[in-house]
Amino acid sequence: MKIYHNPRCRKSRETLQLIQDAGIEPEIIEYLKEPPSVEELDAILKKLKLEPQDGMRKGEAVYKELKLKDKDLTRNEAIKIMVENPKLIERPIVVKGRKAILGRPPENVKELL
């Protein structure tokens, strides 16, 4: 099990705690320090059954600065922007095998435990 984690995010910390409380020590990936590759993020979004724009944090300053709301991006372009600006990636994401869950709310992760 992997968690794409931001230790400064309360929801991310709560999700990690739920996993650890279940006796699982996941691989913790601090995606702001180590962003996934375009290929990795594409695979994660497919597991989440999300289009890139649905996995973006629209409240982030960089979203507004890049005027992403007004752009009609291809899937690949959107993923590339997310990898280059990892703050845009919605968090936390928990991956187990062929499944992935967005930990918003943290209780969502119980599906994978």
TORROSE-565426 format. One line per field, with one value per residue (C-alpha): residue number from 1; residue in three letters; x negated, z negated, y negated. Coordinates in nm, 2 decimals, decimal comma. Layout:
<rs>
num (NUM | ...)
residu (ALA | ...)
X (X | ...)
Z (Z | ...)
Y (Y | ...)
</rs>
This chain:
<rs>
num (1 | 2 | 3 | 4 | 5 | 6 | 7 | 8 | 9 | 10 | 11 | 12 | 13 | 14 | 15 | 16 | 17 | 18 | 19 | 20 | 21 | 22 | 23 | 24 | 25 | 26 | 27 | 28 | 29 | 30 | 31 | 32 | 33 | 34 | 35 | 36 | 37 | 38 | 39 | 40 | 41 | 42 | 43 | 44 | 45 | 46 | 47 | 48 | 49 | 50 | 51 | 52 | 53 | 54 | 55 | 56 | 57 | 58 | 59 | 60 | 61 | 62 | 63 | 64 | 65 | 66 | 67 | 68 | 69 | 70 | 71 | 72 | 73 | 74 | 75 | 76 | 77 | 78 | 79 | 80 | 81 | 82 | 83 | 84 | 85 | 86 | 87 | 88 | 89 | 90 | 91 | 92 | 93 | 94 | 95 | 96 | 97 | 98 | 99 | 100 | 101 | 102 | 103 | 104 | 105 | 106 | 107 | 108 | 109 | 110 | 111 | 112 | 113)
residu (MET | LYS | ILE | TYR | HIS | ASN | PRO | ARG | CYS | ARG | LYS | SER | ARG | GLU | THR | LEU | GLN | LEU | ILE | GLN | ASP | ALA | GLY | ILE | GLU | PRO | GLU | ILE | ILE | GLU | TYR | LEU | LYS | GLU | PRO | PRO | SER | VAL | GLU | GLU | LEU | ASP | ALA | ILE | LEU | LYS | LYS | LEU | LYS | LEU | GLU | PRO | GLN | ASP | GLY | MET | ARG | LYS | GLY | GLU | ALA | VAL | TYR | LYS | GLU | LEU | LYS | LEU | LYS | ASP | LYS | ASP | LEU | THR | ARG | ASN | GLU | ALA | ILE | LYS | ILE | MET | VAL | GLU | ASN | PRO | LYS | LEU | ILE | GLU | ARG | PRO | ILE | VAL | VAL | LYS | GLY | ARG | LYS | ALA | ILE | LEU | GLY | ARG | PRO | PRO | GLU | ASN | VAL | LYS | GLU | LEU | LEU)
X (0,00 | -0,12 | 0,00 | -0,07 | -0,10 | -0,14 | -0,24 | -0,11 | 0,24 | 0,48 | 0,68 | 0,36 | 0,24 | 0,58 | 0,58 | 0,23 | 0,33 | 0,63 | 0,41 | 0,15 | 0,43 | 0,53 | 0,18 | 0,05 | -0,27 | -0,23 | -0,50 | -0,48 | -0,54 | -0,57 | -0,46 | -0,55 | -0,91 | -0,89 | -0,62 | -0,50 | -0,60 | -0,35 | -0,31 | -0,26 | -0,01 | 0,18 | 0,20 | 0,31 | 0,59 | 0,71 | 0,73 | 0,92 | 1,14 | 1,08 | 1,01 | 0,70 | 0,92 | 1,13 | 0,81 | 0,69 | 0,70 | 0,88 | 0,83 | 0,46 | 0,30 | 0,11 | 0,44 | 0,55 | 0,21 | 0,21 | 0,57 | 0,65 | 1,02 | 1,03 | 0,81 | 0,92 | 0,64 | 0,58 | 0,54 | 0,17 | 0,13 | 0,33 | 0,12 | -0,20 | -0,09 | 0,00 | -0,35 | -0,52 | -0,30 | -0,24 | -0,04 | 0,24 | 0,27 | 0,56 | 0,45 | 0,42 | 0,42 | 0,39 | 0,30 | 0,33 | 0,27 | 0,51 | 0,73 | 0,68 | 0,89 | 0,89 | 0,87 | 1,14 | 1,29 | 1,02 | 1,28 | 1,28 | 0,95 | 1,14 | 1,24 | 0,88 | 0,81)
Z (0,00 | 0,09 | -0,03 | 0,17 | -0,14 | -0,24 | -0,61 | -0,64 | -0,53 | -0,81 | -0,59 | -0,47 | -0,83 | -0,93 | -0,64 | -0,72 | -1,09 | -0,98 | -0,78 | -1,06 | -1,31 | -1,09 | -1,15 | -0,80 | -0,74 | -0,39 | -0,17 | -0,23 | 0,08 | 0,01 | 0,35 | 0,31 | 0,27 | 0,51 | 0,76 | 0,96 | 1,32 | 1,60 | 1,65 | 1,27 | 1,23 | 1,54 | 1,39 | 1,05 | 1,21 | 1,40 | 1,08 | 0,92 | 1,23 | 1,25 | 1,53 | 1,45 | 1,41 | 1,15 | 0,95 | 0,94 | 0,64 | 0,79 | 0,48 | 0,52 | 0,62 | 0,90 | 1,05 | 1,08 | 1,19 | 1,48 | 1,56 | 1,58 | 1,54 | 1,88 | 2,06 | 2,26 | 2,19 | 2,32 | 2,06 | 2,12 | 2,09 | 1,77 | 1,62 | 1,72 | 1,55 | 1,23 | 1,23 | 1,28 | 1,01 | 0,76 | 0,53 | 0,79 | 0,71 | 0,48 | 0,17 | 0,01 | 0,26 | 0,13 | 0,38 | 0,32 | 0,61 | 0,89 | 0,67 | 0,55 | 0,32 | 0,26 | -0,12 | -0,12 | -0,36 | -0,53 | -0,60 | -0,22 | -0,28 | -0,48 | -0,14 | -0,09 | -0,44)
Y (0,00 | -0,35 | -0,69 | -1,00 | -1,22 | -1,58 | -1,59 | -1,95 | -1,85 | -1,74 | -1,51 | -1,34 | -1,29 | -1,15 | -0,91 | -0,79 | -0,74 | -0,53 | -0,31 | -0,28 | -0,21 | 0,09 | 0,23 | 0,14 | -0,06 | -0,20 | -0,33 | -0,70 | -0,92 | -1,29 | -1,38 | -1,75 | -1,64 | -1,35 | -1,41 | -1,10 | -1,08 | -1,15 | -0,78 | -0,71 | -0,99 | -0,88 | -0,52 | -0,66 | -0,87 | -0,57 | -0,36 | -0,65 | -0,66 | -1,04 | -1,27 | -1,49 | -1,80 | -1,62 | -1,54 | -1,89 | -2,12 | -2,41 | -2,63 | -2,64 | -2,97 | -2,80 | -2,68 | -3,04 | -3,17 | -2,93 | -3,01 | -2,64 | -2,69 | -2,86 | -2,61 | -2,31 | -2,07 | -1,72 | -1,45 | -1,44 | -1,82 | -1,83 | -1,55 | -1,71 | -2,04 | -1,84 | -1,67 | -2,01 | -2,17 | -1,89 | -2,12 | -2,07 | -1,70 | -1,63 | -1,45 | -1,21 | -0,93 | -0,57 | -0,30 | 0,08 | 0,30 | 0,21 | -0,01 | -0,37 | -0,59 | -0,96 | -1,01 | -1,29 | -1,21 | -1,00 | -0,72 | -0,65 | -0,46 | -0,19 | -0,04 | 0,07 | 0,20)
</rs>
